[in-house]
Structure formats: C-alpha cells, structure tokens
Amino acid sequence: NEAIGRTYFLSDHQNSTRALTNAAGQVVNRYDYDPYGNARQSAQGFSNPYQYTGRERDQTGLMYYRARYYRPDMGRFIAEDPIGLAGGLNTYAYVGGNPVNAIDPLGLEEFSCIASRPNEGNYINGTKQCGYSCTSKSTGCSVNFLGPGYTGGFGSQMCRGAIVQQGVSPSGKMYETAEGYGYFNMQTSPWKPSGLWDSLLNSGFLNALEKAVKGAAQNGDGQCKESCK
C-alpha cells in the first residue's frame, strides 16, 4: 500500500485475517467474523480483499473459493457443488453447516485437518512449518504437506490445531506449550494471531493444501482428481 508502506497480515488458525499492521507494528485494520464469515471492520486504514479463511471478498460481498463463489450472509455457495451429490445432499451448503470445525479451500468439499507431524517442518520467515494431514469428507482425497503454524499469545510458535497449555516460568514469564494436537476447531485458539506474514503469504495454509491436492491429482490419485473437478 503506497500510503502506509508494507502491510502485514495477522491470521487465526482458519487462516482468516484478524488484523493488518504497518511496518511499525500499528494496527490499521481489525476484523471479526461470525461463524459463516460475515465480517465487521473496527478500523479501516485501507481496503483489503483477503478476509474470511484467507479468501478474496469482491465488491459485491461474494467470496472467491476457486470452484465457485460463497455468499457469507446466507452461509452458502451461490452455485451447485461441481462434484454433485458426492459433496452432500445439499449441493449449495458450506462445509455441511459446520464452519467452526471445517474449511473448504477449493470450494468443493469439506476438509478435516490435523498436525500429524508437528516436528517435521522448519521455520520460514519466523513462522513454524508443520506436517499436516487433510482429508476430504466427500471424495476421500487425503494429502500430507508442510504448512504454516501460528504464533500464540505469548510468542510461542505452534502448529494449527494445538491443544494449548499455559504456564509461568520461574522468572514469572507467561508461556504456552502444545500438549497435543487435534482437528482444527475454534476452541483451540479462538483469537491467537499467526505471526506477521507478508501479504503474499496471507493464504499460506490454504495455498499449501490446494497445492498438495492438485499435486496428488496430477500423480494419478483418483479421489483427489474428484476434488479438483
């Protein structure tokens, strides 16, 4: 942004943008959402299309989920699921009516994800990378990939889906640790930013998932081919 210079995205465990900061660390935009992605901006330094689950919101209020557009005020897609009834009986539904526990990065079906290999990745630009496993509930497409974690409230780097435990060190400093990992849901960390990401990496986790699904499809995985239709 030419007016304020470089801008950074702070995202939650579902990759929804929660705040934008400038190079000085000052918050220029804040976002809050209901479970289906209806956003309220408490500060408007400038416009930003990347919001709920890291997807682009256009001027009509629709969100671009690659295969089709999503309408958050209705909590549903505006077109039928390209994979038909394989994605569920309601072909317009968003993640089967369970937006708190699931994401739909391809606009096709619901993926359940877990940090199956939390110690596998290194750090990229100060953000912990973790090994994740995600499975489509409609096609059965299952992929393993490296994706970004997040920064907890006391600066601890964790994988998404972390079961967080807080403690106090002998010096009196608060800290957080991950005592385990579960499938992504809001109660693990409802308002913990994911560290400062460059705007090009705002959709880092979902982009990594999409790349893994498309890669599996290109390598002949029939179930993942169904996810890419």
N, C-alpha and C positions, 0 to 999 in steps of 0.2 A: 504494500500500500504506500503510495508516494507521500501521503500526508503524514504518516507516523512512522514510516520505515518498516523494518522487518517485523512480522507478526507471528506469534506462536500460539498453537492450539493446546488446550488442556482438555483431555477427554476422559470419560469414565470407562468402566470395564466393558461396556457395549459399544465402545468407540463413538459415543455421542459427544459432540463438542459441548463442554460445560463453560468454557471461558476462553477469551482471547486476551493475550497480553502483548505489550510492546517490548522493545529491547531493554527498557529499564525495569521490566517486571510489573508495570502498572496494568491493571485490568481495564481493557477498553470495551469489552462486551461480555455479558453474562447470559447464560441460557439455563432455563429449567423446562422440563417436559412432563406431560402426563404419560402414563404407560404406552400410549399409542403414538407419541411423538409430537403432540401439539405443543409448540414452543412459545415461551414468553421471554422477551429480551428486557432485562432490567437496566441495561446500559447499551447505547447504540453509538459506538465510536465510528463504525462504518459497516457496510453490508457484508455478509458472509453467507454463501450458499451451503456450506458444508455443516450440517447440524445433526439431526437425529440419526444415530447409527453411522455417522460419517457420510451420509448420502446427500446429494445436491437437492436443495429446495429451489424450485424456479419461481418466477414472479406470480404464477397462478396459485402457488401454495402446494403444488404437487411435488412429490419427491421421486427422483430417478433411481430406480432399483434395477437398472440394466435391462432385464427382460420385459419389464412393464413399469408403469407409474403407480405410486402409492398415494392415497389421499388420507392424511392423518386425522382430519376432522371427522371422517367416517370410520377410521380404523380398518380400511380395506383397500385392495387394489381396484383400479378402475377398469381393468381388463381381466378376462379369464386366465387361469393358470395355463401356460403353454403345454404343460405335461398332462393337462386334463384332470381326470379323477384320481390319478396317481398321487396328486398332491393333497387329496382330501375331498370330501363330498361337496364342501363349499369352495368353489374354484376362485372366488374373489377374496377369501379370508386371508388375513395376515397372520402368519405363524400359528394357525389353529386357535386364535383367540388367546394366546399365551405370550404377550410381548415382553413380560418381565423376565421370563426364563429362556427366551429363544431369540434368534436373529434370522434374517432372511437376506443374506448379502447378494444373492443372484436374482432375487425377485421371483424365484421358482418354488422353493420349498423351505422347510424349517430345518436348521442345523443345530444339533446339540454338540457342544464342545467342552473339552476338559484339558487341563495342562497335564498330559500323560507323562511328559518327560521334562519336568521343571528345571533340571540342571543341565540340559543339553546345550542351550544357546549361550553365546557371549553377549557383550554389551555393544550396542550401536548408538552412537550419539548420546551416550549416557543412559540409554533405556535398555533394560534387561530383555533379552530374547529368550523365549521358552519353546519347548517342543509341545505342540498341541495335536490332539486328535479330534476331528469333527466328523459327524455322521449325519447324512440327510435322513430324516424320518420318513420321507416318501419314496425315494429311489434306492436308499441303502448305500449310496455313494459314501465311502469312508476314506478320509485322507489324513496324512500326517505331515506336518510342516512346522517351520520355525516362524514365530510371530512375536510382536512386541508385548511386553508386560505393562506394568504401570507403577507409578511412584505413590506410595502410601502417604498418609497424613504426616508422618514423622520422617519422611525421606527414604524409607525402606523400599527397595526395588522388589517387586513380586510378580508372579505370573497371574494372569487373569483366572478368576475362579478360586483365588486363595481363601482358605479359612484362616482369618486373621486373629492373632492373639497379641494383645498389648501388654507391655511390661515397663518396669522402671529399672534402669541400670543403677549400680552402686553410687554413681555420681549424681543421681537424681534425674537423669535424662530419660524422657519417654522414648520407647521404641516399639516397633511392630515386627512380628515374625509370622511366617506361614507355617501352621502346624499340619496342613494338608491341603488338598485341592479337590474341588467338586465341580459339577457342571455349572456353567455361568448362571447366576441369578442375582437379583438386585440386593439381596440381603448380605452378600459377601462384602460389599463395599459400595454403598449407595451413593456416596459423594466423595470419592477419592480420585483426584486427578491423576493422569497417566504420565506426568512429566511433560517437559516442553518439547513439542515436536514441531519441526518445520512444516509449513503449510503443505508441502508436497507429500508429507508422510501422515497427514491427518487421517487418512483412511488405511493406515498401515496394516492393521489386523485383517480387515475385510479384504483388502487387496491381496494379502498373503493367502487367505482362504480361497479366493477366486482363482488365483494362480495355481494353487495345488489341485483344485477341482478340474480346471481346464487341462493341466498337465496330465492328470490321470486319464482324462477322456482321450487325449491325444495318444496316450500309450495303450489305448485299447480297452480301458475299463468301461464295460457296458453300462454299469449303473451310473457312473459319473458322466457318461455321454448323455444319459437321460436328464441329468441335472443341467446340462449345458444347452438343451434344446430351447 
